[in-house]
């Protein structure tokens, strides 16, 4: 129970300093062991060199020279890369990181002009890096009216690792060098063993010593593996320098330069742009009723107190017998509605009701049928006399 109570307190202890000290001690022990091994080999070298075949000595010397040349090239490329990175870093380091207000509003145009004037004197790859960053900068105005320069993409996307490293530092080739050195050492070893085995012969006729050349093979066998050992040692040294001294330092400076660019220029995220568009849409939607009501209030409203007067219709010129209807002046809508049916009834009573009589003349007889007498048609006096069915049913 006591251990469980003290466990959360134990977790809050910072062990980073202890880990750093232990790592440093491990490196010191490794270097000490390496130095002891070198001195031990150096003490044994005089007697060992007498047993090493000349071809293995030449192969070991060739491996050392090749590894030294590749290591020199590695350090030269590291120096060129760090110099180019420091050139752009020095041009931007004189500007202070963006404040909290600048991260919200953007870099001011005055500061942007100063940064551009400072980067005008860059050359070669640093100039190309700055042009890539400048193309990703955009001028943005917020709905509140604040204007400034922003990065439209993340810095790691604008300047990836390949953009910095590939023009100067051939990382893929340097990573393959340890394998090349090891392969060459093994090639020298197996070539020496193959040459020694070629000198071994068996003669059945010589009963005293049937196998010849076996003494040279056994005596020089230990020295033939020296090229492989030298190749492995050189591969480990080259890997350590390439990973620890060169690559780690280069990528650390690359991250520092990207952090410096991100500190100076704020990033404009798509989320903020969508929020600004949503805010503008809400503001424009709130302004629409105001713009509609303003012209509606400016329109004049007709007064209901004005009387509506209608002039009497003139009588038609053809109907001379029918007197024209008398239409009085309408003083209002209620009186006009009550008066219109009376004028229509008066005008209907004034019209004649009796229908006119239409006389029917007899049809002439056809010219060809002379022998048939023409039927005599009497004048119809009324519907009851002319239609017997109507008189029967009372129609």
C-alpha positions, 0 to 999 in steps of 0.5 A, spaced: 500 500 500 505 504 501 508 503 494 502 504 491 501 511 494 508 513 492 507 511 485 504 517 482 509 521 486 515 517 483 512 518 476 512 526 476 520 525 477 524 528 471 528 522 469 531 526 463 537 529 466 539 521 469 538 519 462 543 524 459 548 522 464 547 515 463 548 516 455 554 520 456 557 515 460 555 509 455 559 513 450 565 514 454 565 507 455 565 505 448 570 510 446 575 507 451 574 500 449 575 502 442 582 506 444 584 499 448 582 495 442 586 500 437 592 499 442 592 492 442 592 491 435 597 496 434 602 492 439 600 485 435 601 488 428 609 487 427 608 480 428 601 480 424 604 483 418 609 478 417 603 473 416 599 478 411 599 476 404 601 482 400 595 482 396 591 483 402 595 488 405 594 492 398 587 491 399 586 494 406 590 500 404 585 501 398 579 500 403 582 505 408 584 510 402 577 509 399 573 510 406 577 516 407 575 519 400 568 518 401 568 521 408 571 527 406 566 528 401 561 527 406 564 532 410 564 537 404 557 536 402 555 537 410 559 544 410 555 546 403 548 544 406 549 548 413 552 554 409 546 554 405 541 554 410 545 559 415 545 564 409 537 564 409 537 563 416 541 569 417 537 573 412 530 572 416 533 572 423 533 579 424 526 580 424 522 578 430 517 573 431 510 574 429 506 577 435 499 575 438 496 581 434 500 579 428 498 572 428 490 574 428 491 580 423 497 577 419 504 581 417 503 588 416 505 590 409 511 595 412 514 588 415 513 584 409 517 589 404 523 589 409 523 582 409 523 582 401 528 587 401 533 583 406 532 577 402 533 580 395 541 579 396 540 571 396 543 567 391 543 560 388 538 555 392 537 560 398 534 565 393 530 559 390 527 557 397 525 564 399 521 565 392 518 558 394 516 561 401 514 568 397 509 564 392 505 561 398 504 568 402 497 571 400 494 578 402 488 577 406 483 581 409 478 579 415 471 581 415 473 586 421 477 590 416 484 587 418 489 586 413 496 582 413 500 577 409 499 569 411 502 563 409 497 559 405 500 552 406 504 549 412 511 550 412 513 543 411 509 542 405 512 548 402 519 546 403 520 539 404 526 535 406 528 534 399 528 541 397 533 543 402 537 536 402 537 533 395 541 539 392 547 539 396 547 532 400 546 525 397 543 521 403 542 515 399 549 514 396 552 515 403 547 510 406 550 505 401 557 506 403 558 502 409 555 496 404 560 498 399 566 497 404 563 491 407 562 488 400 569 490 398 573 487 404 569 480 403 571 480 396 578 481 398 578 476 403 575 471 398 579 472 393 586 471 397 583 464 399 581 463 392 588 464 390 591 460 396 587 454 394 589 454 387 596 453 390 594 447 393 595 440 389 595 433 390 600 428 387 598 421 389 605 418 386 609 422 391 608 418 397 612 422 402 608 428 401 602 427 396 599 434 398 603 440 396 602 448 398 598 446 404 603 450 408 602 457 405 595 456 405 595 455 413 600 460 415 597 466 411 589 464 412 589 469 419 591 475 415 586 473 409 581 475 414 584 482 415 581 486 409 574 483 412 575 486 419 578 493 416 572 493 412 567 492 417 571 497 422 571 503 416 563 501 415 562 502 422 566 509 423 562 511 416 555 510 419 557 513 425 559 520 422 554 520 417 548 519 422 551 522 428 555 528 425 552 530 418 545 527 418 543 529 425 546 536 424 543 538 417 536 536 419 536 539 425 538 546 422 532 544 417 527 544 422 530 550 425 529 554 419 522 552 418 520 554 425 523 561 424 519 561 417 513 559 421 514 564 427 515 570 422 509 568 418 502 566 421 499 560 417 492 562 414 488 555 415 482 553 411 478 553 417 478 560 419 477 562 411 470 558 412 468 561 419 469 568 416 465 566 410 460 564 415 460 570 418 459 575 412 453 570 410 450 572 417 451 579 416 449 580 409 442 576 411 441 580 417 442 587 412 436 584 407 430 586 411 433 593 413 434 594 405 427 592 403 423 596 409 427 602 407 424 603 400 417 601 402 417 606 408 418 611 402 412 610 398 406 614 399 400 611 402 393 613 398 388 617 403 382 613 404 378 620 405 378 622 397 371 621 394 371 616 388 366 620 383 364 616 376 361 620 370 354 618 367 355 613 361 353 616 355 347 613 351 348 609 345 346 612 338 342 606 335 337 605 341 333 611 340 327 608 343 330 606 349 331 611 354 338 611 357 338 609 365 339 615 370 345 614 374 347 618 379 353 621 382 356 616 386 359 619 393 362 612 396 363 605 395 357 603 399 352 607 396 354 605 389 353 598 391 346 599 393 345 603 387 347 599 381 342 594 382 336 599 382 339 602 375 339 595 372 332 593 374 329 600 371 333 599 365 330 592 364 323 595 365 324 600 360 326 595 354 320 592 350 318 585 352 313 583 346 317 579 341 316 581 334 311 576 329 315 573 323 311 571 317 312 565 313 311 566 305 309 559 301 315 556 298 315 556 290 313 549 286 319 546 283 319 547 275 319 539 273 314 536 278 308 540 274 302 535 275 303 535 283 300 541 286 304 545 291 302 544 298 299 550 301 302 553 308 298 557 312 301 562 317 303 560 324 299 564 329 302 561 335 306 555 338 299 552 341 296 552 334 302 550 330 304 544 334 299 539 336 304 535 341 305 542 344 297 543 345 296 536 348 302 536 353 301 543 355 307 546 352 
